[in-house]
Amino acid sequence: MLTYPMTTGRNFDEILRVLDSMQLTAKHKVATPVNWKPGDDVIIVPSVSDEDAKAMFPAGWKAAKPYLRVTRQPG
């Protein structure tokens, strides 16, 4: 939910970015980091096991931490 006072302008680029992120995350079990833009890398959600991630993301990922796996945005 985004709430703005009536006197504050809206940033439609941010609203579109949020919608793109929500659609992507609902379809591919990923999360988008702060300042993410379409085409940027995404995070594989922790609920996806490494075995399942191998099938879902065949190009692989970089694991910054065991719970933080970064991969290319799925198509």
C-alpha positions in Angstrom: 0.0 0.0 0.0 1.3 3.4 -0.9 -0.2 6.4 0.9 0.6 9.9 0.0 -0.9 13.2 1.3 -3.0 15.0 -1.2 -0.4 17.7 -1.4 2.4 15.4 -2.4 3.0 14.4 -6.0 3.0 10.7 -7.0 6.0 9.0 -8.6 4.4 6.9 -11.3 7.8 5.3 -12.2 7.9 3.9 -8.6 4.4 2.6 -8.9 5.1 0.8 -12.1 8.3 -0.6 -10.6 6.4 -2.0 -7.7 3.8 -3.6 -10.0 6.5 -5.2 -12.1 8.2 -6.5 -9.0 5.0 -8.0 -7.6 4.2 -9.7 -10.9 7.7 -11.1 -11.1 7.8 -12.3 -7.6 4.4 -14.0 -7.8 5.4 -15.9 -10.9 9.0 -16.9 -10.2 9.5 -17.3 -6.4 12.1 -14.5 -6.3 12.4 -11.2 -4.3 13.6 -7.9 -5.7 16.2 -5.9 -3.8 16.0 -2.2 -3.1 16.2 0.0 -6.2 15.6 -3.0 -8.4 14.6 -2.2 -12.0 13.3 -4.7 -14.6 16.3 -6.7 -16.0 18.3 -6.4 -12.8 19.4 -9.4 -10.7 16.9 -10.8 -8.2 17.0 -12.9 -5.0 15.8 -16.5 -4.9 13.4 -16.7 -1.9 14.7 -18.7 1.0 11.8 -21.1 0.9 13.2 -22.6 -2.4 15.7 -25.3 -1.7 19.0 -25.5 -3.6 17.7 -28.6 -5.4 14.5 -26.9 -6.6 16.5 -23.7 -7.5 18.8 -25.8 -9.8 15.7 -26.7 -11.8 14.1 -23.3 -11.6 17.3 -21.3 -12.4 19.5 -23.5 -14.6 21.9 -20.6 -15.2 22.9 -20.8 -11.6 23.3 -18.2 -8.9 25.8 -16.4 -6.6 25.4 -17.1 -2.9 26.5 -14.1 -0.9 25.3 -16.0 2.2 23.6 -19.4 2.4 20.3 -17.6 2.6 21.0 -14.9 0.0 21.2 -16.4 -3.5 21.3 -13.8 -6.3 20.4 -14.8 -9.9 19.5 -13.2 -13.2 15.9 -12.1 -13.6 13.9 -15.0 -15.0 12.1 -14.3 -18.3 
